[in-house]
Amino acid sequence: MSGAWSVQPGSLIRASTDWRDRADALEGTAKRLRLADQSGFPPSVEGAAAAFVREWATMVDDLAETARDFEDRMMEAHGAYVESDVRSQESFQEWLLQMGGGER
């Protein structure tokens, strides 16, 4: 393995959008879990059912938070690529001007 990576900045935006969509879906699922009616369970297991649903909702919320973090990281990486490209272009234009071969 060479250790070199090739990243297309546009793919970072698509990945960020996909992670946002996953987070939205997970947040919706967690909300539906918290709103789930446990009244259909017999009293002997109603408390256990409620605890089970709360635990699952918490786990799904944690997954949604992780997906949001991934979304943010993809956008940060995209921003870094764009910033680097802009700096490189500005530096090259300055060099061209110094050499008398470029316009601003």
N, C-alpha and C positions, 0 to 999 in steps of 0.2 A: 504494500500500500504506500503510495507516494505521499500521502498527507495533504495533497492539494485538493481544494474544493472549487467547484465551479457553480456559482449561484446566479440565476437570472433574477434580477430585482423584481420583475413582474410576478414571478412565482411566489415571492414573499407576500405580496398583497393578496394573491389568491389564497395562500395558506392562512393568512390572517383572517380573511373573510370566512374561510371554512371553520376555523377555530371559534370565531364569533358565533357562527350558526350553531355549532355544537354546544357552546356555552348557553345560548338562548334556549335550546331544546332541553338541556339539563336543568336550567332554572325553572322552566315550565313543568318539568317532571317533578322536581322537588316541591313546587307549589301544589301540584295536584296530590302528591303524597300527603302533604300536611293537611290538605282539605278532605282527605278520604274519610268517609263515614265508617266508623267501626261499630255502629249500633247493631249491625246484623250478627255480631258475635255474641255468644252467650256470656253472661256476666262473669263466669269463671275464667274466661280467657280475654275479656275485653281489655283489661289493663295490659296484658302481654301483647295483644295486637296493637294497641296504641304505642307502646314502647318500641315495637318492631318498626312501625311506620315512621316514628320520630327518628330512629336510628338510620333507616334507609334515606330519609329526607336529608339528614345531616351528611351522610356519605355522598349523596348526589350533589348537594350544595358544594362540598369540597371538590368534587370533580369539575363542577362548573367554574369554580374559582381557578382551578388549574388550567382549564381551557382559556379563561380570560387572560391568565398570565402568558400562555403561549401566544394568544392573539397580540398582546402588547409587545412581546419579544420579536415577533415577526415584523410588526410595524416599525419598531426601533431599528431592526436590522435594515429594513428597506430605507429608512431615513438616513442611516449611516452610508449606505451605498450612494444615495442621491447626493448627500453632502460631499462625499469624496469625489464624485464625478464633477460636481460644480467647482470644487477647489482645483481639481486637475485642469479643467477647461480654463479657468481664470489664470492659473499659473502659465499655461501654454500660451494664452493670448498675450500676457505680459511679456513673455519671452519673444514672441513674434514682433511685438511693438518695439522692443529693444533692438531687434535685428532689422527693423524697418520694413517688415513684410506683412504687417497685419493692421487691421483697423479696429477701432473700438466702437 
